[in-house]
Amino acid sequence: MTPNKLLIPSALAIMLTVAACGGDNEATVVVPPLPAGRWIAGDLHTHTTQSADADVSQTLDKILGKAFTSYGLDWMAVSNHLRVSTRDEKGATLAASIPMSLGVERYEAPHVQALQAAGTYADKLIFSGFEWDMPTHDHIGIGMFDGANASTKGMKEFEYLFTTRDAAMFDAADVAAWKAKYGDTRYNATAADALQAINWLKTNYPDTSYAVINHPSRNKGSYSITDFRAFNDAAPNIMFAIEGMVGNQMEPDRGGYTAAYTDDNALLRVYGGVDYVVAKLGGPWDALLGEGRHVWNLTDSDTHFKIVGGNSSGYFPGEYAKNYVFNSATGKPAAKDLLAGLRSGKMFSVYGDLINALDFNLASKDDRKEMGGEMKVVAGDKVTITIRFKTPAKNNYEKPVDSGTPAGVKPVVDHVDLIAGDVGAKAAPGSAAYSVATNASTRVVKRFTAADWKVDADGYYSVTYETTIGKNQYFRLRGTNLGVDVAGLTANGEPLADQRTGTTDNTQRFNDINDRNYRSLWFYSNPVFVTLR
């Protein structure tokens, strides 16, 4: 079943039986119905041949075909590096290098518009973003919109203001306007400049932009928990997500995390393909959630090429990594609908199509909240946690890799962890708490297996769990196809650091990497918060 067929019935209301106050009698109450809508799958982090470090064969047409025709995505951002472009969308070398924003304006955006006007991918949301080399940090994925379309005007101004691009590469009239606005000041060297860019987005595109931290721990010192807090404090409506489930999964070092495999580099690893920031139970992501921050997890392909010559890099968009965002609008998703869905937190991310639908909600006697939501209760209230998920009949695992021959392995969830953490006050800038990257209260509350769930009438695997709320908390999910103790992969249910796949023979290495990745599949949900009133 393709993602756009996974509908949530609008009339569905869950009937909960709860103990009536002051006695043993039972009363039936009806909580609000589940909203109408569907899961739409997509990718925020992709590259084409217009990025110099992507292969010349990675044409825009090829990537669009892979994303939408081969792998069934509903939406995708083309997010080339905010550097100079030396090629057009077909891979032809330009007479002279141009700023990436001009490459979008001249080649990328017109080509997509022409395709959709002719009826190709007309039902898909395709837009241009970019990946910026954030000064003193690493990469951050940025998108900004004027109405329904990505803002090339904003991209050009951003590239001028926040890179070292030679001013002579831009239109003279634009440069004159920017200098009239900013003087000779440009922001492309310091940590303060990085924060200035977040504030620029907040000033110019407060409701129509996003900034997602990409592969946060790939390089030592790229980002600290203090950085995450500062960016989120500056613009919580814009910096609301971290790419915890990273791309580049076809590299020998999973995710492209190449730091030496030593104990002191534990924070620079991926665990089941997931960055330490998100994978570590009670780690940096839990520290942020423990302040009640609405900072969500995402996954992306970060595609540059899959296999070229003796090298491999990443899967194509939708082939291995998918973000499922709930969309309440009907018909073709619009940029504003996607942004609303991303901000809401009602989304989950998955590798290898381990699941393709997820209903995760908390219900009290008179309310229900889903991923990204906050439910208010009285201390002592009972809450029913519902977990419902679907799994597809097959995924994109091929054996040998890229052979077109399905491996014939149906993705099967081994277990799902219900994780909880306490929520306290938001850390104040400059305080000791602002640099704390742990949440000691985070724990696995319950581990569910096939012995616990049943298949319901809608084809979902379904399980419920009841708990009594006595403090401010959040709940989130993590699921995998792996058992709780698999040598080299998990220990007591926790993912272990992925090791390098360094087979000497190129063909064998590519297959070993592919097998490694499909052997270790994970999904992560975003949290639901519960607050005492």
PLY file of the C-alpha trace (Angstrom):
ply
format ascii 1.0
element vertex 533
property float x
property float y
property float z
element edge 532
property int vertex1
property int vertex2
end_header
0.00 0.00 0.00
1.44 3.35 -1.00
1.75 6.12 1.61
-1.00 8.29 0.14
-3.52 5.49 0.61
-3.03 5.24 4.36
-6.11 7.12 5.43
-7.21 7.80 9.00
-11.01 7.61 9.25
-12.50 10.89 10.41
-15.41 9.38 12.30
-13.34 7.09 14.47
-13.79 7.77 18.19
-12.19 5.55 20.81
-14.51 4.52 23.65
-12.62 4.37 26.92
-13.91 2.74 30.11
-12.58 4.50 33.18
-13.24 4.27 36.89
-15.76 6.87 38.00
-14.55 9.24 40.69
-15.34 8.12 44.20
-16.45 4.57 43.45
-15.97 1.31 41.62
-18.65 1.92 39.01
-17.53 2.30 35.45
-18.55 5.11 33.11
-18.05 5.25 29.38
-16.82 8.52 27.92
-16.02 9.52 24.38
-12.82 11.41 23.64
-12.55 13.57 20.50
-12.43 11.69 17.18
-9.19 11.10 15.37
-8.66 13.80 12.74
-9.18 13.05 9.07
-6.08 12.98 6.91
-3.27 10.82 5.65
0.42 10.15 6.09
2.59 11.77 3.43
6.16 10.52 3.04
9.11 12.66 2.06
12.70 13.82 2.35
14.11 17.25 3.28
17.77 16.60 2.42
18.70 15.65 -1.15
21.39 16.69 -3.62
21.61 16.74 -7.38
24.43 17.29 -9.85
24.21 21.02 -9.05
26.09 20.20 -5.83
29.76 19.82 -6.72
30.21 16.84 -4.37
27.32 14.94 -5.97
28.08 12.73 -8.94
27.61 14.29 -12.36
25.04 11.56 -13.14
22.85 12.71 -10.24
20.64 14.81 -12.50
17.50 16.47 -11.26
15.39 14.20 -13.49
17.08 11.12 -12.06
16.49 12.13 -8.45
12.87 13.10 -9.08
12.29 9.79 -10.85
13.82 7.80 -8.00
11.92 9.73 -5.32
8.47 9.69 -6.87
8.30 6.95 -9.51
10.55 4.33 -7.95
9.98 4.91 -4.25
6.59 6.59 -3.95
7.34 9.76 -2.01
4.70 12.48 -1.73
7.03 15.44 -1.19
10.71 16.32 -1.45
13.06 19.24 -0.97
15.96 19.57 -3.38
18.59 20.95 -1.03
21.89 21.50 -2.79
24.86 23.01 -0.99
24.81 26.78 -0.66
28.13 26.97 -2.48
28.99 27.78 -6.08
27.29 25.77 -8.81
29.45 24.57 -11.70
26.79 22.48 -13.50
23.19 22.85 -14.59
20.34 20.50 -13.63
21.36 18.05 -16.38
25.01 17.89 -15.31
26.36 20.07 -18.13
29.34 22.21 -17.09
28.56 25.93 -16.92
30.75 28.49 -18.68
31.41 30.09 -15.29
30.55 29.22 -11.71
27.47 30.87 -10.25
25.99 31.16 -6.75
23.83 28.20 -5.87
20.78 30.44 -5.44
21.11 31.54 -9.06
21.36 27.89 -10.07
18.01 27.29 -8.41
16.49 30.33 -10.13
17.86 29.55 -13.60
17.80 25.75 -13.78
16.32 23.83 -10.86
13.03 25.63 -10.15
12.07 26.25 -13.82
12.68 22.59 -14.68
10.45 21.36 -11.84
7.76 23.90 -12.76
7.84 22.82 -16.40
7.52 19.15 -15.49
4.59 19.74 -13.20
2.86 22.07 -15.68
3.07 19.25 -18.23
1.50 16.82 -15.77
4.62 15.03 -14.54
4.68 14.77 -10.73
1.73 17.17 -10.75
0.35 15.62 -7.55
3.68 15.88 -5.70
5.09 18.69 -3.55
8.58 19.53 -4.85
10.45 22.58 -3.67
13.97 23.99 -3.42
15.80 24.44 -0.16
19.53 24.47 0.52
22.20 23.12 2.86
24.25 25.88 4.43
27.77 25.55 5.85
26.96 27.20 9.16
30.03 29.12 10.42
31.84 27.42 13.32
29.34 24.54 13.13
28.39 22.12 10.35
25.45 21.84 7.96
21.92 23.06 8.43
19.05 22.52 6.01
17.03 25.64 5.26
13.84 26.29 3.33
11.86 29.51 2.89
8.68 30.23 0.98
6.88 33.14 -0.63
3.34 31.85 -0.70
3.26 28.43 -2.36
6.77 28.59 -3.83
10.28 28.51 -2.47
11.68 32.03 -2.31
14.59 32.42 -4.74
14.65 36.09 -3.77
15.26 35.09 -0.17
17.84 32.47 -1.15
19.90 35.03 -3.06
19.84 37.52 -0.19
20.73 34.78 2.30
23.61 33.53 0.16
25.02 37.03 -0.21
24.67 37.85 3.47
25.75 34.57 5.05
28.50 33.21 2.79
31.82 34.51 1.48
30.54 34.52 -2.09
32.09 37.31 -4.18
29.57 40.14 -4.50
30.44 40.42 -8.19
28.74 37.07 -8.78
25.33 38.57 -7.98
23.19 41.03 -9.92
24.54 44.55 -9.31
21.08 45.95 -8.55
20.51 43.26 -5.92
23.87 43.97 -4.30
23.10 47.69 -4.20
19.77 46.96 -2.48
21.41 44.66 0.04
24.13 47.18 0.83
21.50 49.84 1.33
19.83 47.49 3.80
22.86 46.09 5.64
25.76 48.34 4.76
28.96 46.41 4.11
28.27 43.95 6.94
28.14 40.26 6.10
27.79 37.37 8.52
29.84 34.33 7.60
32.60 33.72 10.15
31.52 33.40 13.79
29.06 31.58 16.03
27.27 34.90 16.46
26.92 35.04 12.66
25.30 31.60 12.72
22.75 32.79 15.24
22.24 35.93 13.18
21.09 33.73 10.29
18.41 32.13 12.46
17.26 35.58 13.50
17.26 36.71 9.85
14.86 33.88 9.01
12.69 34.85 11.96
12.56 38.47 10.76
12.00 37.79 7.08
10.18 34.44 6.97
8.74 34.01 10.48
5.98 31.61 9.47
7.27 30.24 6.18
10.76 28.90 6.85
12.53 26.07 8.60
16.09 25.31 9.73
16.95 21.67 10.46
20.25 20.63 12.02
21.81 18.03 9.69
23.97 15.06 10.83
24.68 16.84 14.16
27.51 14.64 15.48
29.30 13.73 12.28
32.25 15.99 13.05
33.68 16.73 16.48
32.65 20.06 17.93
30.03 20.77 15.28
27.13 21.34 17.64
26.64 21.35 21.39
23.46 21.13 23.42
23.96 24.84 24.11
23.78 25.51 20.38
20.55 23.57 20.04
19.00 25.50 22.90
20.18 28.85 21.59
18.84 28.22 18.07
15.51 26.97 19.43
15.25 29.89 21.86
15.90 32.36 19.04
13.24 30.94 16.72
11.24 27.98 18.04
8.90 28.18 15.05
11.85 27.73 12.68
14.50 25.62 14.40
12.21 22.80 15.49
13.96 19.67 14.19
17.20 17.69 14.20
18.17 15.15 11.55
18.77 12.38 14.05
18.27 9.52 11.58
20.97 10.55 9.17
21.55 9.86 5.47
24.65 8.53 3.69
23.77 5.05 4.91
25.61 3.35 2.02
29.01 4.60 3.20
31.42 2.08 4.79
31.21 4.19 7.97
27.44 4.18 8.42
26.08 7.68 7.92
29.52 8.93 6.92
30.58 9.18 10.58
34.28 8.57 10.09
35.77 9.51 13.47
38.24 6.97 14.85
36.52 4.00 16.47
37.71 4.72 19.99
35.85 4.91 23.29
36.34 8.65 23.57
34.54 9.12 20.25
31.34 7.44 21.44
29.45 10.71 20.93
30.58 10.84 17.28
28.99 7.53 16.27
25.70 6.33 14.88
23.74 3.64 16.70
21.57 1.58 14.40
22.25 4.31 11.85
20.96 6.98 14.23
23.01 9.91 15.51
24.03 9.73 19.18
21.97 12.88 19.87
18.75 10.93 19.28
19.83 7.31 19.76
21.23 7.72 23.27
18.54 6.99 25.85
18.56 10.00 28.15
20.92 11.85 25.82
20.77 15.29 24.16
17.36 14.88 22.52
15.84 13.72 25.78
17.50 16.68 27.52
15.67 19.03 25.15
12.36 17.20 25.50
12.86 17.25 29.26
12.43 21.02 29.11
9.22 20.68 27.14
10.92 21.91 23.96
9.18 21.10 20.71
12.26 19.81 18.93
11.52 16.86 16.67
13.51 14.07 15.05
13.77 13.65 11.28
15.43 11.32 8.79
16.73 12.04 5.28
18.66 10.39 2.47
21.35 13.08 2.03
21.69 11.51 -1.41
24.77 12.46 -3.46
25.09 9.17 -5.35
24.54 5.55 -4.46
27.32 3.53 -6.11
29.80 5.03 -8.56
32.97 3.15 -9.45
34.62 1.97 -6.25
32.64 4.26 -3.96
29.22 4.22 -2.34
27.48 7.02 -0.46
23.74 6.99 0.15
20.41 5.58 -0.90
18.06 7.49 -3.19
15.21 9.56 -1.71
12.54 7.25 -0.33
14.56 4.10 -0.94
15.70 3.58 2.66
14.76 6.59 4.82
11.30 8.14 5.04
9.64 10.85 7.09
5.90 10.37 7.47
4.10 13.63 8.21
0.38 13.72 8.94
-1.47 15.91 6.47
-5.05 16.94 7.24
-5.56 18.66 3.88
-7.04 16.79 0.95
-5.47 16.51 -2.49
-1.93 17.52 -3.35
0.02 18.64 -0.26
0.95 22.33 -0.25
4.05 23.86 1.27
2.02 25.47 4.06
0.45 22.10 4.89
3.83 20.37 5.03
5.28 23.12 7.22
2.29 22.88 9.55
2.70 19.12 9.74
6.43 19.33 10.41
5.94 21.94 13.13
3.13 19.98 14.75
5.43 17.05 15.51
2.80 14.60 14.31
5.32 12.57 12.36
7.60 9.59 12.60
10.78 8.53 10.81
11.81 5.09 9.66
14.54 3.08 7.95
13.87 0.31 5.45
10.06 0.68 5.56
9.94 -1.10 8.90
6.54 0.56 9.40
4.46 2.79 7.12
1.77 4.12 9.47
1.71 4.95 13.17
-1.09 6.01 15.49
0.49 6.88 18.83
-1.78 8.74 21.22
-2.46 9.34 24.89
-6.05 9.54 26.13
-7.41 10.69 29.46
-11.06 10.45 30.49
-11.96 13.48 28.36
-9.10 14.24 25.97
-6.61 12.68 23.58
-3.34 13.99 22.16
-1.12 12.61 19.42
2.55 13.01 18.55
3.69 16.58 19.16
0.67 17.33 21.32
0.37 18.24 24.99
-2.37 16.85 27.20
-3.24 18.49 30.52
-4.38 16.26 33.37
-4.84 16.33 37.12
-2.30 14.47 39.24
-3.53 10.93 39.73
-5.41 10.78 36.44
-5.15 7.55 34.48
-4.01 7.79 30.89
-4.37 5.11 28.23
-1.50 4.97 25.75
-2.41 3.51 22.36
0.19 2.28 19.89
-1.01 1.17 16.44
1.32 0.59 13.50
1.27 -0.94 10.05
4.02 -2.78 8.23
4.26 -3.09 4.43
4.37 -6.42 2.62
7.87 -5.65 1.37
10.59 -3.02 1.40
13.27 -2.00 -1.12
15.91 -4.51 -0.01
17.57 -6.00 -3.07
20.06 -8.84 -3.09
22.52 -8.30 -4.68
22.34 -4.56 -4.21
20.96 -2.68 -7.23
20.21 -5.96 -9.01
16.48 -5.37 -9.28
15.98 -8.68 -7.49
13.95 -8.30 -4.29
15.51 -9.94 -1.25
12.07 -11.29 -0.38
12.34 -10.29 3.28
9.21 -8.76 4.80
10.09 -6.12 7.41
8.96 -7.36 10.82
8.95 -5.34 14.03
10.58 -7.32 16.83
9.67 -4.91 19.61
8.55 -1.38 20.36
9.85 0.55 23.36
7.63 3.01 25.16
10.08 5.60 26.49
9.25 8.26 29.09
11.12 11.18 30.58
10.31 13.83 33.16
9.75 17.43 32.08
11.07 20.29 34.16
11.75 23.98 33.74
13.38 25.31 30.60
17.09 26.00 31.16
18.03 29.67 31.23
20.79 30.97 28.92
24.05 31.28 30.84
22.97 28.86 33.56
24.76 25.59 34.31
21.66 23.71 33.15
21.96 25.26 29.68
24.94 23.03 28.91
23.55 19.80 30.39
23.11 17.23 27.62
21.40 14.45 29.58
18.03 13.61 31.09
18.58 11.09 33.87
14.86 10.43 34.23
14.52 8.92 30.75
13.71 5.23 30.80
12.02 2.44 28.88
8.66 2.14 30.59
7.50 -0.92 28.70
8.82 -3.10 25.90
6.10 -4.54 23.66
6.51 -7.59 21.41
4.27 -9.67 19.18
3.00 -11.35 22.33
1.44 -8.03 23.35
-0.13 -6.64 20.19
-3.07 -7.77 18.09
-4.17 -6.96 14.56
-7.23 -4.70 14.60
-10.00 -4.28 12.05
-8.02 -1.64 10.14
-4.99 -3.88 9.72
-2.92 -2.14 12.40
-0.90 -3.97 15.02
-2.41 -2.55 18.17
-1.55 -2.47 21.86
-2.61 -0.27 24.78
-0.98 0.53 28.09
-2.45 2.34 31.08
-0.48 4.52 33.45
-1.20 6.99 36.24
0.23 10.48 35.81
1.85 12.13 38.81
4.19 14.64 37.18
4.99 16.42 33.93
6.28 13.88 31.42
6.70 13.03 27.78
6.31 9.67 26.06
7.94 8.58 22.80
8.44 5.36 20.84
11.38 3.49 19.37
11.01 0.28 17.38
13.30 -2.16 15.59
13.47 -5.46 13.74
16.33 -6.53 16.02
16.08 -8.59 19.17
17.11 -7.03 22.48
20.50 -8.77 22.58
21.99 -9.25 19.12
25.77 -9.57 19.08
27.38 -6.36 17.86
24.04 -4.61 17.30
22.01 -4.39 20.53
22.55 -4.90 24.23
19.56 -5.02 26.60
17.54 -3.39 23.84
19.84 -0.44 23.35
21.46 0.03 19.92
25.22 -0.39 19.81
27.59 1.80 17.82
27.75 0.77 14.18
31.13 -0.51 13.07
32.88 0.14 9.78
32.19 -2.21 6.88
35.57 -2.36 5.21
35.46 -5.37 2.89
38.28 -4.98 0.37
36.46 -6.10 -2.78
34.25 -3.25 -3.97
31.27 -5.32 -5.10
31.30 -7.42 -1.95
31.63 -4.30 0.21
28.59 -2.69 -1.40
26.55 -5.81 -0.72
27.86 -6.11 2.82
26.90 -2.48 3.52
23.44 -2.99 2.08
22.96 -6.18 4.11
24.18 -4.40 7.24
21.64 -1.64 6.79
18.64 -3.86 6.14
19.59 -6.11 9.01
19.34 -3.13 11.40
16.08 -1.22 10.92
14.61 1.34 13.31
11.78 3.80 13.65
11.44 6.68 16.08
8.28 8.59 16.92
8.04 12.12 18.16
6.83 12.61 21.74
3.49 13.30 23.37
3.67 15.58 26.40
1.55 15.30 29.56
1.34 18.34 31.84
-0.27 18.66 35.26
-2.81 21.45 35.52
0 1
1 2
2 3
3 4
4 5
5 6
6 7
7 8
8 9
9 10
10 11
11 12
12 13
13 14
14 15
15 16
16 17
17 18
18 19
19 20
20 21
21 22
22 23
23 24
24 25
25 26
26 27
27 28
28 29
29 30
30 31
31 32
32 33
33 34
34 35
35 36
36 37
37 38
38 39
39 40
40 41
41 42
42 43
43 44
44 45
45 46
46 47
47 48
48 49
49 50
50 51
51 52
52 53
53 54
54 55
55 56
56 57
57 58
58 59
59 60
60 61
61 62
62 63
63 64
64 65
65 66
66 67
67 68
68 69
69 70
70 71
71 72
72 73
73 74
74 75
75 76
76 77
77 78
78 79
79 80
80 81
81 82
82 83
83 84
84 85
85 86
86 87
87 88
88 89
89 90
90 91
91 92
92 93
93 94
94 95
95 96
96 97
97 98
98 99
99 100
100 101
101 102
102 103
103 104
104 105
105 106
106 107
107 108
108 109
109 110
110 111
111 112
112 113
113 114
114 115
115 116
116 117
117 118
118 119
119 120
120 121
121 122
122 123
123 124
124 125
125 126
126 127
127 128
128 129
129 130
130 131
131 132
132 133
133 134
134 135
135 136
136 137
137 138
138 139
139 140
140 141
141 142
142 143
143 144
144 145
145 146
146 147
147 148
148 149
149 150
150 151
151 152
152 153
153 154
154 155
155 156
156 157
157 158
158 159
159 160
160 161
161 162
162 163
163 164
164 165
165 166
166 167
167 168
168 169
169 170
170 171
171 172
172 173
173 174
174 175
175 176
176 177
177 178
178 179
179 180
180 181
181 182
182 183
183 184
184 185
185 186
186 187
187 188
188 189
189 190
190 191
191 192
192 193
193 194
194 195
195 196
196 197
197 198
198 199
199 200
200 201
201 202
202 203
203 204
204 205
205 206
206 207
207 208
208 209
209 210
210 211
211 212
212 213
213 214
214 215
215 216
216 217
217 218
218 219
219 220
220 221
221 222
222 223
223 224
224 225
225 226
226 227
227 228
228 229
229 230
230 231
231 232
232 233
233 234
234 235
235 236
236 237
237 238
238 239
239 240
240 241
241 242
242 243
243 244
244 245
245 246
246 247
247 248
248 249
249 250
250 251
251 252
252 253
253 254
254 255
255 256
256 257
257 258
258 259
259 260
260 261
261 262
262 263
263 264
264 265
265 266
266 267
267 268
268 269
269 270
270 271
271 272
272 273
273 274
274 275
275 276
276 277
277 278
278 279
279 280
280 281
281 282
282 283
283 284
284 285
285 286
286 287
287 288
288 289
289 290
290 291
291 292
292 293
293 294
294 295
295 296
296 297
297 298
298 299
299 300
300 301
301 302
302 303
303 304
304 305
305 306
306 307
307 308
308 309
309 310
310 311
311 312
312 313
313 314
314 315
315 316
316 317
317 318
318 319
319 320
320 321
321 322
322 323
323 324
324 325
325 326
326 327
327 328
328 329
329 330
330 331
331 332
332 333
333 334
334 335
335 336
336 337
337 338
338 339
339 340
340 341
341 342
342 343
343 344
344 345
345 346
346 347
347 348
348 349
349 350
350 351
351 352
352 353
353 354
354 355
355 356
356 357
357 358
358 359
359 360
360 361
361 362
362 363
363 364
364 365
365 366
366 367
367 368
368 369
369 370
370 371
371 372
372 373
373 374
374 375
375 376
376 377
377 378
378 379
379 380
380 381
381 382
382 383
383 384
384 385
385 386
386 387
387 388
388 389
389 390
390 391
391 392
392 393
393 394
394 395
395 396
396 397
397 398
398 399
399 400
400 401
401 402
402 403
403 404
404 405
405 406
406 407
407 408
408 409
409 410
410 411
411 412
412 413
413 414
414 415
415 416
416 417
417 418
418 419
419 420
420 421
421 422
422 423
423 424
424 425
425 426
426 427
427 428
428 429
429 430
430 431
431 432
432 433
433 434
434 435
435 436
436 437
437 438
438 439
439 440
440 441
441 442
442 443
443 444
444 445
445 446
446 447
447 448
448 449
449 450
450 451
451 452
452 453
453 454
454 455
455 456
456 457
457 458
458 459
459 460
460 461
461 462
462 463
463 464
464 465
465 466
466 467
467 468
468 469
469 470
470 471
471 472
472 473
473 474
474 475
475 476
476 477
477 478
478 479
479 480
480 481
481 482
482 483
483 484
484 485
485 486
486 487
487 488
488 489
489 490
490 491
491 492
492 493
493 494
494 495
495 496
496 497
497 498
498 499
499 500
500 501
501 502
502 503
503 504
504 505
505 506
506 507
507 508
508 509
509 510
510 511
511 512
512 513
513 514
514 515
515 516
516 517
517 518
518 519
519 520
520 521
521 522
522 523
523 524
524 525
525 526
526 527
527 528
528 529
529 530
530 531
531 532
